Amino acid sequence: MSQNKALSMIGLATKAGKVASGEFCTEKEVKSKRACLVIVADDASDNTKKKFQNMCDFYQVPIYFYKDKETLGHAMGKEFRASLVVLDEGFAKGIRKHIDTENQTIA
């Protein structure tokens, strides 16, 4: 398996300090209108997914349901992460592009 570019970019954005993770921080950044992109783990609870979907719709922030908690956490150098928010437009665009490309090759 080739290295996942979207996860690599999440790692880079984390090192650059442009990512906040965890439910509380993600929610805070979306509501303060600093969020450029929200990523929620596919294996997060339905309640968590619905909460972030509704919040992102309201605040008009793009949201992706991607990979699992362990994979997202690992990309950030942490344990498990159900949600994360990208705070930089450049990183957000790059990550979205790679996730979209990945989804097209799977479909």
N, C-alpha and C positions, 0 to 999 in steps of 0.2 A: 504494500500500500504506500502510495506517495504521501509526502508530508502535506497536511491540510493547511492551505494558505490562509483560510479564514481564522483558524485557531492560532496560527503564527502571528497574524496581525493583532489578534486579541492580546496575545502575550506582549507584543511590542507596545501596544497602547497602554497596557498595564504598567510596563516599565517606565513609560513616559509620564505616568501619573494621570492618564486621560480616561481611566476606567474606575467606576465605583461598583461594588458588588454587594450582594445581600439584599433581601427584600426591603429593609428599612431605608438603606442608602439609595437604592434604585428609585423607590417611591419619592424620596426627598428631592432627588435631582430632576425627576420628571416634573414634579409640581413646581420647582423653582425655574422651570423652562430652560435648564442647561443641557438637557438630554438631547443627543443627536440620533441615538439608536438604542433600543432596548432588546436584549436577547434573554429569553427564558428557556430553561432546559425543557426538552420534550417530556421528560419523566417527572416534571414538577406536578404538584397536585392540580386537579381541575379547578379548584378554588383559586389557587395562585395564578394559573393561566388566565382565568376569567377576569380576575382583579386587574392584572396588568393589561389585558386586551382592552378592557373598558377605559382604563386610565389613559392608555396610549391613544385610543380613539378620541377621547375628550381633549387631550393636550396636543393632538396631531403629531405624535412621535412614531416613526416607523418601528414595528415590533416583529421579531422573528422568534419562532419556536425551533430550537436547534440543538442537536446532540443530546447528551444527558448531563446530569449534575456533576458527575465525576470528571467527564471530559472537559467541561467548561472550567471547573475548578483547577484541573491540571494545567490547562492553557494559561491560567493566571498565576500558577505557582502556589495554589492553595489546595485545600481538601475538596470539599463539595461546594458548588455554587449553583443555586436554582435560578438566580437572575443576576444580570449585570447591565450596566448602562455605560455607553460610550459617550464621552463629553467633548470629543473633537470631531468636527465635520469631515476632515480629511480621512481619519481612521474609519469613521462610520461609513463613508462612501466606499472605501476599499473593502471593508468587511462585508458590506451588502453585496458588492459585485461578486466576491468570491463565493458567498453563500448562494446567490442566484445562479452562478455558473455551475456550482456543485449540484443544485437541485435540478437543473436542466439536463445534466449528464445522467442523473439517476432516472428521471422520468422517461 
